[in-house]
């Protein structure tokens, strides 16, 4: 079977990415992330410190001997855990690192060509020589950014749809080999893997790997989420009253006409403007239960004080871990989702929102007319007072 893994010199354009790679084939880009930026990301010691805290989800995976007997323990861990782990054959994995380490979150800026509204988290792993989590596959898209050290990857040449796993483990390790290509990666290299492509990484020298995952919901999650949205809005959560029923639905028979009518009710609801608005809310929820809540600051500020701050040169920026989702609004303008909230906004606000979505600074000196439209300042203040934007002092 021919190689599916392509070696690129640069990150593909958005057009090429969706045309040739997304859901289709893996690729590697050498030195895609500048070395200077890689040094600002979380270190191995800082990662271990996170794994000793309660909030982050962490795992320690070990393998022993030629038979590769896998074991998996879940954090939080103690300092003694790492002191006794040895110098080989283990990996520490910590989820949602972008929520806990702002400089690591900046890595997301390199993936604006991907659907940021589907971004799940940045999982960071530290592994010693021989460390691996075994051959496996994921149900999501992932960009594996190599930090310190080197790793060897086996990458499947096509999606696997009939996988079997080793029984009795707390992690999913494929039972048996897979047709693959092999490649070594070093600092700044990026490996893209579509869903269901089997892969296995093995550490050659102590390494940090940053896994930027993009995870789509199951249909059941969409149905459940939209159902919850409807249940909170009595004016659109209409009850089925059996309209159009005839004698063929008497007793315990659901007639084909009744079934078609019910399908129509569901389809009608999905075609309403509320569904598009809900999508913008749904896709901005955080995957970590302790984050992603649209909560008010302890110290909110007034519109007058907010405007004065901006006139004094203080600027605004959206933290990378804050999710935005933007859709066209059926009512005109556009809809912006932020942490399970949504706003129907005038087109005049679109340039400001687009600048924020790029994680670029917004301020009076950077955006002409910022102070001329009161609705703009009121909207930005709403986001700031609910921790979706932060101030940056002038240089």
C-alpha positions as CSV (number, residue, x, y, z in Angstrom):
1,X,0.0,0.0,0.0
2,X,1.5,3.4,-1.0
3,X,2.5,5.9,1.7
4,X,-0.2,8.2,2.9
5,X,2.1,10.4,5.0
6,X,3.1,13.6,3.1
7,X,6.1,15.7,4.2
8,X,5.4,19.5,3.7
9,X,7.7,22.5,4.0
10,X,4.9,24.8,5.3
11,X,1.5,24.5,6.9
12,X,-1.0,24.2,4.0
13,X,-3.4,27.0,3.2
14,X,-7.0,26.6,4.5
15,X,-8.1,25.9,0.9
16,X,-5.5,23.1,0.4
17,X,-6.0,21.8,3.9
18,X,-9.7,21.0,3.5
19,X,-9.3,19.9,-0.1
20,X,-6.5,17.4,0.3
21,X,-5.9,16.6,4.0
22,X,-8.9,17.1,6.4
23,X,-10.4,13.7,7.0
24,X,-8.2,12.3,4.2
25,X,-4.5,11.9,4.8
26,X,-1.8,12.8,7.4
27,X,1.1,15.1,6.9
28,X,4.2,16.4,8.7
29,X,5.5,19.9,8.5
30,X,9.1,20.4,9.5
31,X,9.9,23.3,11.9
32,X,6.4,24.6,11.6
33,X,6.5,26.3,15.0
34,X,9.5,28.7,15.6
35,X,12.0,27.4,18.1
36,X,11.8,30.6,20.1
37,X,8.1,30.2,20.6
38,X,8.5,26.5,21.6
39,X,10.6,27.6,24.6
40,X,7.7,29.6,26.0
41,X,5.4,26.6,26.2
42,X,4.9,24.6,29.5
43,X,8.0,22.8,30.7
44,X,8.3,19.2,31.9
45,X,8.6,20.4,35.6
46,X,5.6,22.7,35.2
47,X,3.6,19.9,33.7
48,X,4.4,17.6,36.6
49,X,3.3,20.3,38.9
50,X,-0.1,20.6,37.1
51,X,-0.5,16.8,37.4
52,X,-0.2,17.1,41.2
53,X,-3.2,19.4,41.3
54,X,-6.9,18.4,41.6
55,X,-8.4,20.2,38.6
56,X,-6.3,19.0,35.6
57,X,-7.1,15.5,34.3
58,X,-3.9,13.5,34.2
59,X,-2.7,10.0,33.5
60,X,0.6,8.1,33.9
61,X,1.1,5.3,31.4
62,X,3.9,2.8,31.9
63,X,5.1,-0.2,29.8
64,X,7.5,-2.9,31.0
65,X,9.5,-5.6,29.3
66,X,9.5,-6.9,25.7
67,X,5.9,-8.0,26.2
68,X,4.9,-4.4,26.8
69,X,2.6,-4.9,29.8
70,X,0.7,-1.6,29.9
71,X,-0.5,0.1,33.1
72,X,-2.4,3.4,33.5
73,X,-2.8,5.4,36.7
74,X,-4.9,8.5,37.1
75,X,-3.9,11.8,38.9
76,X,-3.5,13.8,40.9
77,X,-0.1,12.5,41.6
78,X,2.4,13.1,44.3
79,X,6.1,14.1,44.0
80,X,7.0,10.6,45.2
81,X,5.2,9.2,42.1
82,X,7.6,11.0,39.8
83,X,10.7,10.3,42.0
84,X,10.0,6.6,41.8
85,X,8.9,6.4,38.1
86,X,12.4,5.7,36.8
87,X,14.2,7.0,33.8
88,X,12.5,4.9,31.0
89,X,9.2,3.6,29.6
90,X,6.6,6.0,31.0
91,X,4.5,8.9,29.8
92,X,2.6,11.6,31.7
93,X,-0.4,13.1,29.9
94,X,-2.3,16.2,31.1
95,X,-5.5,17.5,29.5
96,X,-6.7,21.1,28.9
97,X,-3.3,22.6,29.5
98,X,-4.4,25.7,27.5
99,X,-6.7,26.6,30.5
100,X,-3.8,26.5,33.0
101,X,-0.8,27.8,31.1
102,X,-1.6,31.0,29.0
103,X,1.7,30.8,27.0
104,X,0.8,27.3,25.9
105,X,-2.6,28.5,24.8
106,X,-0.9,30.8,22.3
107,X,0.0,27.7,20.3
108,X,-3.6,27.7,19.1
109,X,-2.9,30.8,16.9
110,X,-1.1,28.6,14.5
111,X,-4.2,26.5,13.8
112,X,-6.7,29.2,12.6
113,X,-6.8,27.4,9.3
114,X,-8.5,24.5,11.2
115,X,-12.0,24.8,12.6
116,X,-11.2,26.5,15.9
117,X,-14.9,26.1,17.0
118,X,-14.3,22.3,17.1
119,X,-11.1,22.6,19.2
120,X,-11.3,20.4,22.2
121,X,-8.1,21.0,24.2
122,X,-4.3,20.9,24.2
123,X,-3.2,17.8,25.9
124,X,0.5,17.8,26.8
125,X,2.6,14.7,27.4
126,X,6.0,14.2,28.8
127,X,7.7,10.9,28.1
128,X,11.0,9.3,28.9
129,X,13.0,7.1,26.4
130,X,10.9,4.1,25.4
131,X,7.7,5.9,26.7
132,X,4.6,5.3,24.7
133,X,0.8,4.9,25.1
134,X,0.8,2.1,22.6
135,X,-0.7,1.7,19.2
136,X,-4.1,3.4,19.1
137,X,-6.5,5.5,17.1
138,X,-8.6,8.6,17.9
139,X,-12.0,9.7,17.0
140,X,-10.9,13.2,16.5
141,X,-8.4,15.3,14.4
142,X,-5.2,16.0,16.1
143,X,-2.1,18.1,15.4
144,X,0.9,16.7,17.3
145,X,3.4,19.5,17.9
146,X,6.8,18.2,19.1
147,X,8.5,20.1,21.8
148,X,11.8,19.1,23.4
149,X,13.3,15.7,22.5
150,X,12.6,13.4,19.6
151,X,10.0,10.8,19.0
152,X,9.4,8.1,16.3
153,X,5.9,7.8,15.0
154,X,4.3,4.9,13.2
155,X,1.4,6.4,11.2
156,X,-1.3,4.2,9.6
157,X,-1.9,4.5,5.8
158,X,-5.6,4.6,6.1
159,X,-8.5,4.7,8.5
160,X,-9.3,1.7,10.7
161,X,-12.9,0.8,11.1
162,X,-12.8,-2.7,12.6
163,X,-10.3,-2.2,15.4
164,X,-9.9,-4.6,18.3
165,X,-8.2,-3.7,21.6
166,X,-6.2,-5.5,24.3
167,X,-8.6,-6.5,27.0
168,X,-8.3,-5.6,30.7
169,X,-6.6,-2.2,30.3
170,X,-7.6,1.3,31.4
171,X,-6.5,2.6,28.1
172,X,-7.3,1.6,24.5
173,X,-4.3,-0.2,23.0
174,X,-4.8,-1.8,19.6
175,X,-4.4,-5.6,19.6
176,X,-2.1,-6.3,16.6
177,X,-0.1,-4.3,14.2
178,X,-1.2,-2.0,11.4
179,X,0.2,-1.0,7.9
180,X,2.2,2.1,8.6
181,X,4.8,4.7,7.6
182,X,7.5,5.7,10.1
183,X,9.0,9.1,10.8
184,X,11.1,10.8,13.5
185,X,10.1,14.3,14.6
186,X,12.0,17.0,16.5
187,X,11.3,20.4,18.1
188,X,8.7,22.5,16.2
189,X,7.6,19.7,13.8
190,X,3.9,19.2,13.4
191,X,2.2,15.9,12.6
192,X,-1.5,16.0,11.5
193,X,-3.6,12.8,12.0
194,X,-7.2,12.5,10.7
195,X,-9.7,10.5,12.8
196,X,-9.3,6.7,12.8
197,X,-5.7,6.7,11.5
198,X,-3.8,4.3,13.8
199,X,-0.6,5.6,15.2
200,X,2.0,4.9,17.8
201,X,4.7,7.3,19.2
202,X,7.8,6.0,20.9
203,X,10.2,8.4,22.7
204,X,13.8,8.3,21.7
205,X,15.0,11.0,24.1
206,X,12.9,12.6,26.9
207,X,10.2,14.5,25.0
208,X,7.3,16.9,25.3
209,X,4.4,16.6,22.8
210,X,1.6,19.0,22.5
211,X,-1.6,17.4,21.1
212,X,-4.1,20.0,19.7
213,X,-7.3,18.1,19.3
214,X,-10.4,18.9,17.3
215,X,-13.4,16.8,18.4
216,X,-16.8,16.8,16.8
217,X,-19.9,15.8,18.8
218,X,-22.0,12.7,18.4
219,X,-25.5,13.0,16.9
220,X,-26.9,12.0,20.3
221,X,-25.0,14.9,21.9
222,X,-26.5,17.3,19.4
223,X,-30.0,16.0,19.9
224,X,-29.6,16.2,23.7
225,X,-28.0,19.6,23.6
226,X,-30.7,21.1,21.4
227,X,-33.4,19.4,23.4
228,X,-32.1,21.0,26.5
229,X,-32.0,24.4,24.8
230,X,-35.7,24.0,23.8
231,X,-36.7,22.9,27.2
232,X,-35.5,26.2,28.6
233,X,-37.7,28.2,26.2
234,X,-41.3,27.4,26.6
235,X,-42.4,29.7,23.8
236,X,-40.7,27.5,21.2
237,X,-40.9,24.1,23.0
238,X,-44.2,23.1,21.4
239,X,-46.0,20.0,22.6
240,X,-47.2,17.3,20.1
241,X,-51.0,17.3,20.3
242,X,-51.7,14.6,17.7
243,X,-52.7,16.9,14.9
244,X,-53.9,15.1,11.8
245,X,-54.5,11.7,13.5
246,X,-57.0,9.4,11.9
247,X,-58.6,6.1,12.7
248,X,-55.5,4.2,11.6
249,X,-53.8,5.6,14.8
250,X,-56.4,4.2,17.1
251,X,-55.4,1.9,19.9
252,X,-51.7,1.1,20.1
253,X,-50.8,1.8,16.4
254,X,-48.5,4.6,15.4
255,X,-49.5,5.1,11.7
256,X,-47.1,6.0,9.0
257,X,-48.8,9.3,8.7
258,X,-48.3,10.0,12.4
259,X,-44.7,9.1,12.2
260,X,-44.2,11.4,9.2
261,X,-46.0,14.2,11.1
262,X,-43.6,13.8,14.0
263,X,-40.6,13.8,11.7
264,X,-41.9,17.0,10.2
265,X,-42.2,18.6,13.6
266,X,-38.6,17.8,14.4
267,X,-37.4,19.0,10.9
268,X,-39.4,22.2,11.3
269,X,-37.6,22.9,14.6
270,X,-34.2,22.3,13.1
271,X,-35.0,24.8,10.3
272,X,-35.8,27.6,12.7
273,X,-33.4,30.5,13.4
274,X,-33.1,29.3,17.0
275,X,-31.1,26.2,15.8
276,X,-28.4,28.3,14.2
277,X,-28.2,30.5,17.3
278,X,-27.9,27.4,19.5
279,X,-25.1,26.0,17.4
280,X,-23.0,29.1,18.1
281,X,-23.6,28.5,21.8
282,X,-23.1,24.7,21.8
283,X,-19.7,24.8,20.0
284,X,-18.3,27.4,22.5
285,X,-18.7,25.2,25.6
286,X,-15.4,24.2,27.2
287,X,-14.5,20.5,27.5
288,X,-13.3,21.0,31.0
289,X,-16.1,21.3,33.6
290,X,-14.2,24.0,35.6
291,X,-14.0,26.4,32.7
292,X,-16.2,27.8,30.0
293,X,-18.8,29.3,32.3
294,X,-19.9,32.8,31.2
295,X,-19.6,34.2,34.7
296,X,-19.3,37.8,35.9
297,X,-16.1,39.2,37.2
298,X,-15.8,39.9,40.9
299,X,-15.1,43.5,40.1
300,X,-17.2,44.7,37.1
301,X,-16.6,48.1,35.6
302,X,-19.0,50.7,34.2
303,X,-19.3,51.8,30.6
304,X,-17.8,55.2,31.5
305,X,-14.7,53.7,33.2
306,X,-14.4,51.1,30.4
307,X,-14.4,53.8,27.7
308,X,-11.8,55.9,29.6
309,X,-9.5,52.9,30.0
310,X,-9.5,52.4,26.2
311,X,-9.0,56.1,25.6
312,X,-6.0,56.0,28.0
313,X,-4.4,53.4,25.7
314,X,-5.3,50.2,27.5
315,X,-6.2,47.6,24.9
316,X,-8.3,44.4,24.7
317,X,-7.5,40.9,23.7
318,X,-9.4,37.5,23.6
319,X,-7.5,34.8,25.5
320,X,-6.8,31.9,23.2
321,X,-8.7,29.4,25.4
322,X,-11.9,31.4,25.0
323,X,-14.0,30.0,22.2
324,X,-15.9,32.1,19.7
325,X,-18.2,30.8,17.1
326,X,-19.7,33.0,14.4
327,X,-22.6,32.3,12.1
328,X,-24.8,34.3,9.7
329,X,-28.0,35.3,11.5
330,X,-31.3,34.6,9.7
331,X,-32.6,37.8,11.2
332,X,-29.8,39.8,9.5
333,X,-26.3,40.6,10.8
334,X,-24.5,37.7,12.4
335,X,-24.6,35.6,15.6
336,X,-21.6,35.3,17.9
337,X,-21.4,32.4,20.4
338,X,-19.2,32.8,23.4
339,X,-19.0,30.2,26.2
340,X,-22.6,29.0,25.6
341,X,-24.0,32.5,25.3
342,X,-25.0,34.1,22.0
343,X,-25.3,37.6,20.6
344,X,-27.2,38.8,17.5
345,X,-25.0,41.6,16.3
346,X,-25.0,44.3,13.6
347,X,-22.7,44.0,10.7
348,X,-20.8,47.1,11.9
349,X,-19.4,45.0,14.7
350,X,-18.0,42.3,12.4
351,X,-14.5,43.9,12.0
352,X,-14.0,44.1,15.8
353,X,-15.1,40.5,16.3
354,X,-12.9,39.3,13.4
355,X,-9.9,41.0,15.0
356,X,-10.7,39.4,18.4
357,X,-11.0,36.0,16.8
358,X,-7.5,36.3,15.5
359,X,-6.4,37.0,19.1
360,X,-5.2,40.4,18.0
361,X,-5.4,43.4,20.2
362,X,-8.3,45.9,19.9
363,X,-8.0,49.5,21.1
364,X,-8.7,53.0,20.1
365,X,-5.3,53.3,18.3
366,X,-5.8,50.1,16.5
367,X,-9.4,50.3,15.4
368,X,-10.8,53.5,13.7
369,X,-14.2,54.5,14.9
370,X,-14.2,52.3,18.0
371,X,-15.7,55.1,20.1
372,X,-18.1,56.3,17.5
373,X,-20.6,53.4,17.9
374,X,-22.0,53.1,21.4
375,X,-23.2,49.5,20.7
376,X,-19.6,48.5,20.1
377,X,-18.4,49.6,23.5
378,X,-21.4,48.1,25.2
379,X,-20.8,44.8,23.6
380,X,-17.0,44.8,24.4
381,X,-17.8,45.8,28.0
382,X,-20.3,42.9,28.3
383,X,-17.5,40.4,27.1
384,X,-14.9,42.0,29.4
385,X,-17.2,42.0,32.5
386,X,-17.8,38.3,31.9
387,X,-14.1,37.4,31.5
388,X,-14.2,36.7,27.8
389,X,-11.8,39.6,27.1
390,X,-8.8,40.9,29.1
391,X,-7.0,44.2,29.3
392,X,-3.5,44.7,28.0
393,X,-1.5,47.7,29.3
394,X,0.1,49.9,26.7
395,X,3.7,49.1,25.9
